[in-house]
Amino acid sequence: MVMNKEYVEHPVFEQLSKYTEFYGDLAFSMMSFVSMGTESVVNIDTYVYPSMQGTLESIKDILTKGRVNDAYALLRKYYDAAVINIYTNLYLDENVSVENFVVETIEKWLKGKKKLPAIQIMNSYIEKSRKAENIYKLLHKDKTYSELKARCNDNVHYNFYHNVLLNDNQAFLENRVSILNRFSKDLENIFILHLSYLFCIKEHYMMSSNYIDSLDSGTIPEPDSQYFVAPFIQEIFDGVIKKNRNDLAIEIKNNISMKLE
């Protein structure tokens, strides 16, 4: 395989491991929160995040073999999964009520009886939601995400001969590492998109275990401990969102009750 030391030791592999670990921690920490609007006895995201975790693991495996084109196809899948997760959570939150205890659109999707709308329709719904509209505007203030999706689609559909070559790990490409740099940034931007929305619409997912641990042990919880943020959440917020998109970090902090630093 034509992969030099610079490729093999590229930071994207550590990045993928970090994001994979995060989704595993998130799935474990929020599993006790019930998905209102469904008949599910467990939070539906308990299974969504391990699925996304698996996609990231697959991307790492494929990149390890030098198949950058296939990795971009899976990156598009990861992007779609992030949008679907935000849409389903928003749709449940905004449509559940005493009169509508089970939200039919999502419940039928869960039971395999109905497909969700197209990604474009889900994105439009997110854009118009009062909970997400400010994040949407910041994310889409430039062409970052439209260009990202175009790169993914170019690789999925082999729109250019160059995309074909990216899947040949025997072919010598001078810019293979620079493409990996671009891939790493695209991956980061999808991760930021997902968490920025999620932290605003499901802020309780950020909660540390302090409050519940106190109740379970029979002690009085520390004042406002229900608003404490889990350390792994704060770490990812500081290291990814605040570091790369401080405008989003400020918007999130200004619109939630959780005590993000």
N, C-alpha and C positions, 0 to 999 in steps of 0.2 A: 504494500500500500504506500502511496506517495504522501506520507504525512510526516513532517519534520518535528523536531523537538518543540518548536514554537506552537504547533498545532496540538500535539499530545498534551502539553502542559498549559493549554489555554485556560484562562479564568472561567470560561463558560461552564466547564465541568464542575467546578466548585460551586458556581452559581446555581446550577441545576440541583445539586445535592442540598443546598441551603433551602431552596424553594420547596423541594420535595419534603424535607423534614418539617418545614413550616406547615404544609397542608396536613401532614400527619398529626402534628400537635394541635392544630385547629380542630380537626375532626374529633379528637379525644376531648378537648376542653369544652366544646359546645353541644355535645351529644345529649345533655340533660334538658335542653330547651326544646319544648314541644313545637312542632310546625303547625301553628293554628291555621285552620282552613282546610285541613286534610284529615283523613281517617287514620293516618299513620300513627302508630304508637311510639315511634321514635322520630327524631328530627330527620327529615329527608336529606339534609346536608351531611349527616353522618356518613352517608354513602357517596355523596357527590364529591367530597374533598379527597377521599382515598382514590376515587376514579381519576381525578385531576392529578393526583400524586403519581398514579400509574402512568399517565400520559407523559409526565415530565421524566419519569424513569426510562420510558421507552425512547424519548428523545435523546437522553444521555447515552443509552446503549447504541442507538443508531449513529450518533455523532462519533462515538468511539470507533466505529467501523468506517468512518469517513464518508458516510452517506448524507451529505448536507442537504441534498434535494428532498429526500424522504423526511428529514428532520423538519424542514420547512412545512411540509404537508401536515405533519403532526402539530406544528406550531399553530397552524390555522385551526386545527381541532381544539387546541387549548384555548385559543381566542374565543371560539364559539362557545365552549364550555363555560367560560367566564361570563359571557353575555347571558347565556341561558340561566346560570345561577342567580345573577342579579335580577333578571326578568321574573323568574318564578318567585323569588322572595318578595319583590315589589308587588307583583300581582296578587299574591296571597295577602300581604299586609293591607293593600288598598281595596280589596274586595270582600274580605271576611267581615261578617257582622252577625248579630243575633239572628237576623232573618236569613242570613246566608252563611250558615255555620260551616258548610263544606263548599269550597270553591270548585265548581264543576270542571272548569277548564284544566286546572292543575291536577285534580283528582283523577280525571280520565287519562291524563298523561302518565300519572304514576301507575295506573292499572293497565297501561298498554292499549287503551281504547281510543286514544286521540293523539295526533301529533301536535306539537307546539307550533306557533306561527313561524314564518320565515325569519331569519336573523335580522333582516332589514326592518320588519315589523316590530320585533322585540326591541331593537335599538330606538325606534321611533317612540315606543311606549316609555322607555327609560328617559328619553330626552324630555318628554312632556310631564314626567312625574315631578311633583314639587319636592319630593325627598331627594331626588337625584339630579335635578336640572342644573344646579350650580356646578356640580362635579362634571356633568356632561359638557357644559360650556367651556370649562377649563381644559378638559381633556381634548376637546375638538376645536380649540382656538387656532390651530394650525393644521397642516396636512399630515401630521405624524401618523395617525391611525389609518387614514385612507391609503397612505403610501405603504404602510406595514401590511395591510390587507392585500394590496396589489402585489407586493413581493411574494406573499404566501400563495396567492392565486397563480402567479407566474410559474411557481414551482409545482403546484398541484397539476396544472394543465400543460406543462412544458411549453409555455408561450414563447420561449426563446431557446435556441440550441444550447446556449450556455447553461440553462437549467438542467439539461440532459447530462452535461459534463460534470455537474456538481454531484451526481450520484455515482460517478465512476471513480472509485478510490485508487485506480491505477493510473488515471490521467494526471499529468503534471499541469497544475494551474498556479501561476505565480500569485494570484490574488486569493488563494484558498483561505489564508488566515485573515485577510481583510474582510472576507465574506463572513467568516466566523465572528469577527468583531461586530459586524452589522447584525448578525443573528442574535448575539448576546444582548445588544441594545433593544432589539425587537422583543425578545423574551422579557426583558426588564419592563418594557412599556406595557405589555399585557398584564404582567403581575401587578404593576402599579394601578392600572385601570381596574382590575378586579378588586383589589383591597380598598381603593379609594371609595368606590361605590359601597362595598360591603361595610366598611367602618361607619358610613353615614346611615345606612338603612338597617343595619343589624348591630348597633353599637354594643349590645349586651354580649355579643360573641367575644368581645375583648376582655370580659371580666376575669379577674384573677380568682383563685380558689379560696382566698382569705375569708370571704363572707360565709360561703357554704361550709368551709372547714370549721368555722366557729360554731355554727348551728349544729353541725354533726357531733361536735365534741361537747355540746351543752353549755358553751360559754357565750357571753354577750359579744356580738360582733363589734369590732372597732367602728366608731362613727364614720359613716360614708364609705365603709369598706366595700359596699356593693358597686361602687364606682371605681375601685382600684383596677388597674390594667395588668393583665398577665405579663410577666417579664419577656416572654418570647414575642408577644405582640409589640411591646415597646421597642424591643431590639429591631424588629423588622421595620417598624414605623420610622425609627431614626436612621437606620442603615440603608433603607431603600427609598421610601417616600420623601422624607424630609431632606435627605441628601440630594436627591435628583429632581424632585418637584416640590419645592418648599411652598409654592402657591397652593397646591393641593393639601399639603400638611396644615397650612393655616386655615383653609376652608373647613377641613375636617374638625379641627380642634374648636373652631368657633361655633360649630353646630351640633355638638354632642355633649352629653353630661359626663361621660367617662373622663377620668383624670389622666389623659395623655400628657406627657411632659413636652 
